[in-house]
Amino acid sequence: MGTARPGLPRLMAVTFALVALFGVGVHGRNHIHKKPHGGGGAGHRGGAKGGSTVVSSPAVPPDDDATPLVAPPPPPPSGSIVPSDPATPVQPAEQCVFDVREYGATGENTADDTEAFRAAWSAACAVESAVLLVPSDGTFTISSTTCSGRASPVSCSSGELANADRRAMVVQVDGVLMPPDGPDCWPPSDNRRQWLVFSNLDGMTLRGAGTIEGNGEDWWNLPCKPHRGPNGSTLHGPCDSPTLIRFFMSCNLVVQGLRVENSPEFHFRFDGCSDVLVDGLFIRSPANSPNTDGIHVENTERVGIYNSKISNGDDCISIGTGSYDVDIQNMVINPSSELTLGWL
């Protein structure tokens, strides 16, 4: 005689018991998070080599919650920002890309791509969120150019400019961007004190995997430069040389990931700015190149400079008058360079 099969009521009872025992259901599901691979802080491009000085610090810029960079919250009350809270770039959901090639740039090194660059900037400024792209497959030469934001000065320190008025502008340099090759090639009508200027902007990022090449050698060898005249003399006369990249009267700035080399004078200069993040730069010029400060900060507040390598002919970082809340961590600097406070 065959074994009797359990009836339907008994099967239903067993099923309900299993459900109660193992807690199957939407609200009882457990989420398992995998541990990240690598287990460490972000790596730094270019380690310390012989003779370099390493300033010990965290491997990444300090951030309370270690979240990715996202659109900043409304400005806090005056005085509440500290150096460990540098600028956070505006990251919109979607950005229009303005490739300088689409505006006539050739990227053929000796060609003048100034007008194409300026046209791309003007078009990018006409939309709410934009990327001006210098593509990776070319070397683009432009003459002295000022990229301006709002017609009226940006009020950064007071917090009066609403987030809605912020333009999420990114300049992405993946190729090579450079000025004319020395003073003899500099257009007579151009400003000889500065090359690429970003002025009156709120919420801008300059980044990329490319190189900004300064073509500074002929500027360094002008006879008015120290010990560059006949028999090692220094001659009198006009000696203006351009700062490579200057930010003026702007706030919420990010400069990230670029290689910047051989500036005629200062590589970077921040004048009258606030809430600045500099991260992951490689700045280089020869040890005997005069006045080629890596980063100069003047009348600028709330600055974070992190995870960068600077090897140049003057101060690696110089902090001028009117600057405060400057946080510098995890830097590799050339032994011949130094960090200076004040105009030295």
N, C-alpha and C positions, 0 to 999 in steps of 0.2 A: 504494500500500500504506500503510495507516494506521500512525501512530506507535505503537510498543509501549508498553503501560502498565506502570508499575513494579510489581513483585510485592509481596505482603504483607510478606515479610521486610525488603525495602528500606524500606517505609513505617514499619515499627516501629523501624528503626534511626534514621531521621530524627527520629521523635517523641522517642525517648530523648535524642538529641543536643540538641534544643531544650529539653527539661526541664533538662538539665544546664547549658545555657548561661544560661538566664534564672532559674534558681533558684526555680521555682514550687513552692510547698509552704507549709504552715502555719508552719513554723519560719523560713522565709526571708522572710516578709511584712514590709514596712517600714511603720511608722506615721508619718503626717505630721500634725503638730500645727499648727493655724492660729494665726497671731499674733493676740493680742487687739486689738480695736479701741480706739481712744482713746489708748492708749499712755501713760497717765499715772496719777498717784495719784488717789485718790478726791476728788471735788470737795467744797468746803465750802459749806454753806448760808450765804448772806449774805457778800459780800466785804467787805473793809475799806473804809469810807467816810472822807470827809474828817475829819481830826482823830483817827482811831482809831490805836491802837498795835498793831502786829502783832509777836508774838513768833515769830521765825523758827524753823522746825523741820520735820521730815518731815511730809508731808501726811497720813500715817496713823500710828496708834500703832505703835511699833517692835515687830517680831515676827520672830524669827530665821528662821522658815521660811515666813512669809507665808501660812500655811494658814488656812482659815476657822475661826471659833470653834467648838470642839467640846468634848465632855466632857473635863474636866481629868484628867491622870494622877494617881496617888497622890501625896500631899503629899511634897515633897522634904525632906531633913534640915533641921533648924533652921538658919537663917542663910544658906541657899543661894538664897533668892528675892531678886531685885534689882528696882529700880523698873521696868525694862523688861519685867518679867514680871507684868503686872497680872492681875486675876481673869479667868478664862475661864468663860463661862456654861455651865451644864449644858444640853445639847441632846439630849433623848431622842428616840427614833424617832417617838413619837406622844404627843400631849398631849390631855387632856380640856379642853374650853373651857367656862367658866362665865360666861355673859353675865349681867350684872347685871339686865337687863330680865327675864330668866326668873325672877328672885327678887323681882320687884315694883317695880323701879325704873322711873320714868316718863321721866326725862330732860327734864322740862318747866321747868327753870331754877328756879322758885320752890318746887317740891315738895321735900320732904325725902326723899332716897333713902338715908339712913344705914342703916336696917335691912336694906334689900336688898343694899347693898354688904357689910355685915358677914356676911349669910347666904351670899353668894356666896364670900366669903373662907373661911368655915368649911367649906363644901362642898369648895372647892378644896384645903384642907389635908388632907382625908380621903383623897386619892388620892396616888399616888406622883409624878405629873407633871401639872401643870395650868396653864391660862391663865385668869386672871380678866380678862374683857373689859369695858372701858367703850366701847361702840360709838360710831361716828362720827356717828350721827344724833340726838344729844341733848346737853343740858347738865345735868350731874348734880351736885346739891348734897348734900354730906354734912357732918355735924358732926364734932368731934374724935374720931378713931378710932385705936386701936392694933392693928396686925395682928401677932400673935405667932406664932412657930414652936413649937419644942419647949418643953415645960413647964420643963425644966431648962436652965440657961445653956449656950449652945453654946461648946465649947472650940475656938477657931479657931487660936490661936497654937501649940498643942502638937501639932496634927496628929492628935489622938486620935480624932476623929470620922471614921469610915470613909466612903468614897464611897457605899456602899450606904445610909447613913443620910441622905444629902443629898436634899432634896426640890427637884425642878426646878420652881420656882414662877416664873411670869411674870405680871406685872401689865401689861396692854396697854391704854394709854389712847389711843384714837383719836378720841374726842369731847372734850368739855370737862368737866373735873372741878374743883370749887371748893368752898371753905368758905362758911359763912353770910356775908352782906354786912355786915361790920363788927362792932364790939363790942356795939352795941345788939341785934343779931340773934343774938349768941352765947349758946347755952343756959347758964344760970347754973351748972349742975352740971358743965359741961365744963371741961377744962383750958385755961386761957388762955395757956399757954406753948408749946403745940405743937398742930398740927392732924393731920397724917397721919404716923403712926409705924410703922416696920417694925422689929421687935425679935426677937432670938434666932433668926436665920435663917442657914442655910448653903446658898448656891446660889440666889440670887434675882435676877431681872431686872425692872427697871422701864423700860418703853420705850413707843414709839408715835408716831403721826403727829399726835396731838392736842395739847391745851393744858391745863396746870394753871394756873388763874387764881386769884390769891391774894386778890382783893378787899381790898387793903390800905389804900386811901386814908383811910378813917375812922380806922383805927388810927394812921396817920402824923400825923393832925391832932389827936390827943388833947393837951390842954393840958400834960400832963407831958412831952411830947416836946420836944426842943431847939427853942426859939424859936417854939413853937406856942401859947403862952399869950397873955393880953392884952398888947397893945403889944409883941409879940415876946419876951415873958418865957417862962420855963420854970417851971411850977408843980410843987410837991411832991405826992406822993401815989402810989397804986398805978399802975404803968405797964406791967404785963405785956402782952406782945403775942406772938402765936404764931409760932414757926418753921413754915414751910410743910410741909417734908418732912424727917423725921429718921430716920436709920438708927442703931440702938442695939445694941451687942453682937452684931454679925452679921459674916459673912465670905463671901467669894466673891460679891461684889455687882457688878451691871452696871446702870448708868443710861445710857440711850441714846436719842437722837433726839427728845427732847421739847422743847416750848416751855413755859417756866415764867415767869410774869409776876406782878408786883405783890404780892409777898409782904408780909404785915404786918411781918415782921422777916426773919431769914435765909431765903433760898430753900431751900438744902440744908444739912443738918448731919449729919456723920458722927461718932458718939461711940463709942469703944471698938470699932472695926471693923478688919478687915484684908482685904487682897486685893480692892481696889476698882477698878473701871474706870468712868470717866465719859467719854463720847464723844458728840460731835455734838449738844450741847445749845445752846439759845438761851434765855438768861436776861435778863429786862429789867424794870426799874422806873425811875421818874423819877429824875433826878439829885438832887433834893431830898428823896427819901424816906429817912428816918433808919433806920440800922442794918439795911439790906437787903442784907447781904453775899450774894454770889452762891453761893459754896460755902465752908462752914466745916468744917475738919478738926480734930478734937480726940482725942488718945489713940488715933490710928489709924495703921496701918502698911501699907506696900506699896500705894500709891495711884497710879493713872495718870489724869491729866486731860488730854484731848486734843480738838482739832478743834472747839472750842466758841466761842461769842460771848457776852460778858457786858457788859451796859450797865446800871448800877444806881446807887444813891445812896450806897454805901459800898464796902468792899473787894470787889474781884471775887473773890478767893480769899484766905481767911485761914487760916493754919496755926497752931493753938494748941499748947499744951503736950502733951508725950508723943507727938508724931507724928514719924514718920521714914519714909524711903524714899518720898518724894512726888515724882513725875515729872510735869512740866507742859510740854506742847509744843503748838505750832500753835494759839495762842489769839488771838482778836481781843477787845480790851478797850476800854472807854470811857476817854477821857483823864482823866476825873474819878475813875476807879476806880484801884485799885492792888492789888498782891499784898503781904500783910503776913505777917511771921513773928512768932509770939507774939501774945499778947492785947493788941491796940493799940486 
